[in-house]
Amino acid sequence: MKSSGFEFLSKMRYPGRFIIIGADPSGNFSVAAYGITGRSASSQARKLEGEGGTVWTKPIDPEILKTGNPDLLIYPAVIIQSGLAVSNGRQTTDIALLMASSSSPREALSSALKAWDYEPDSPIFTPRLSGCLFPDGRAALSIIRRAADGAPIRDFYEFPSVPGRGRFIATYRGGDKDPILAWEGGPQEVNLEQSSAAELAAEVFEALAPQVPGPDYRVACVALSVPRDAPQEVSLHIINRRERI
């Protein structure tokens, strides 16, 4: 049964990629999730894989992947270092490098993303999503979108830690028509009713299942849980659809 906290996600037929950051119901753990959905063969030919303190998007079928843009399809989605850095592109590395020397999550994102724009995947120009989570629970999200004149619009959102609450942001609004519409506005508040990384990953993945007959756009998701009193002891759970088939 789907969690009521993710009913909104169940209604999003194609959200693209998305980030969730918040706190578990007890308030003792910070939590984060990153999800990937894809319509094209190259987007579907991927999986998430943990290597040390990094979760990478990696190819399942290198030949199919060649039909897409490798720079946009293979990247470190999550880096566990001084807190958590998460994004839908290679900017994750820059965020992780800046977190240790920044006084706030918003400052870390603003400094790290100065040289980054929206993705160069014309004609969609997919927004660039980024987030960071400090060990004390402070967090921020960012989205870089394309303005009508082609200029990047950079928005940053910092928010406090509230038990059982989080923020969600995606690349697309959830429709499955062309042209695909970029996410509008800031992060959406969500209920986080799960008490572990495995539960969060499972409920996010289940919420993405097709609600009507049609293609399954799910690719993968990863969820992380970070104890406030022991931030180095991160729990991580990955679900790859191709490995479940």
N, C-alpha and C positions, 0 to 999 in steps of 0.2 A: 504493500500500500504506500502511496506517495505521501510524503510529509506535507502538511498544510503550508509549511514555510516555503515550499517550492512550487506551489500551484501556478504561480505566474510563469515559471520556467517551463512547465508542462504545456503552456499555451503558446510558447515561442517555437514555432516549427523549425526555424533556422536562425539561432542567435549568433552564429559564427564562432568567435572565441570569447571567453568571458572570465572575469575574476570575481571572487567573493572573499572578503576579509571581515573578520569580526571576532566575537568571543563566544565560548560555549555557555550553556545555561548557568553553570556554576560561577562563571567569571574568573575561574582559576587558570583557564587555558585560552590562549589566542588561537584562532583558527583561520585557515585560508584554503581556497580551492581555485584551481585553474582548469577550464574545460575547453575542449576543441570539438567543433562540428565542421563537417566539410561536405560540399556537393560534388566537387570535381574528383576525378580519379586520383590526381596527384595529392589533393588534400586528404583523401581517404587512405592513401598509402603511407600512413605514418603511425607511430606509436610514441608513448612517453616511456622514458627509461631513466632510472636513477643511477648516477655515477658519483660516488662520494657525496659531496654536498650540493650536487647539481642534478636537476631533473631536465633532461633533454627531450626535444622532439626529434625523432629519428625515423629514417625511411624503413618501410616494410618491404617495398618493392622498388629498388633503385631505378629500374627501367621506366616504370610508370611515373616516378618522381621527376624524371628528366623532362616530362611534359609541362612541369610547373617551374616556378622560380625558386631554386634552392635557398637563396638568401632569405626568402619569406617563409619557407617551409621547415627549415632546420635551424634550431636556435635553442639556447638555454632558457627554458620557460620559468624555472625557479632556481634561485641560488640561496643556499642556507649558509650564512656567514655571520655578520653582525646584525642579527635579525633575519628577515626574509625579504628577498627581492623577487618580484614576479612580473612577467610581461608577455606580450604576444610577439616578441621579436628579440633581436640581438641587443637591444638596449638594456636587457636585464643585467648584463655585465657591468655597464656604466653605473647603474643604480646601486648594485652591490658595492662597488668601489667607493661611492660617495656616502654611503650610509654611516660608516664609522666616524666620519669627520663632520657630519651634519648635526645640527641641534634639534631638528624636527623632521618628521617624514616628508612634509611638504617641501622643506628646503632641499632634502636629498633628491626628490624627484625633479624639482625645478632646476637644480644644478646639473643633474645627470642628463636631462633631456634637451638641453639648449641646442644641441647640434642635430636633433632628430625631428623629422617631419612625419606626416601620415605616410602610409605605405604607397609605394609607386606602382600600384596595380591598376592602372587605367583600364577601363573607365570607372571602376568602383572606388578607388582611392580609400581603401579600408582604414579606419581610424587605428591609431597606435595606442594600445592600452598598457598602463603600467601601474604597479602598486608596490608599496613597501610597508613592512610591519616591524616596528621596533620591539626589542625584548620586553619593554614595560607595557606593551599593548597599544601604544599609540600607532596610528596607521594613516595612510593617505593613498588616494587613487588619482590617476591622471588619464586624460584622453586628449589626443591630438587629432583634430579633424581638419578637413579641407573646406575653406570658405569658397564662396561662389567665384571669387577672382583668383583662386588657386593658392592663396596665402594660408599658412597653417594657423589654426585656432587652438591655443593651448589652455586647457582648463585643469585646475588642481583642486582637490577636495581632501581636507584633513578632517578627521572625526575622532571623537573619544571612544574609549572602549566601554560598551554596555553589555552586561551579561545577556546571552541569548539573542543578541542582535548583531547584524552585520550590514555590509553594503555590497551591492552587485552592480557590475557594469559590463557591457558587451560591445562587440564591434557593430552589430546590426540590431534592428528593432524587432526581429523575429519573424518577419514575413518570408515567403518563399517565392517571390516574384522578381522579375528583372525590369528595371534596374533595382538591385538590392538597396535598401535604405539604411544609412548609417545611424547609429545610436543617437538619440536626441536627448539633450539635457544632461543632468548629473547622475550620480549613482542612485540606485533604488535601494530603499531599506528592505531588509529581509529578516525573517525569524530564523534563528539557528537552534534547532531543537536536538541536535545530535551531540553525543558526549565523546566521540572518538573520531579519528581520521577515517577509519574504515567505514563507519556509519555515514559520515558526511559524504564520502566519495560514492558510496552505494546509492544514497538518496538523490544526489545530484545526477548520477548516471541514469537512474530509473526515471527521473523527471524528464529527461531528454528523449525518452522513448517515443516513437511516433504515436500520436493519439488517434489518427485515422489511417486507413490503408494507404501506404505510400512508402517511399524510401526512408531508410534509417540513416540519418546524417551523423550519428554519434561516431566519434573517432576515439577519444580518450579523455580521462579526467584524473586529476591528482588532488588529494586533500592532505592537509598538514595540520597537526595539533602541537602547540608549543606551551609547555608549563611555564607560568609566570615566575615560579620560584626556582626553575632549573631550565632556562631557555636553551641550553645546549642539548637538551634531551628531546629532540624533535621526533614526533611520530609521523610517518608518511605512508600513504596508501594510494596505489595507482591502479586504475582499471583501463585496459585497452580492449576495445570492442572486438578487434580481429582475433585476440587471444581467447575470447569467450566463445567464438563461433565454433 
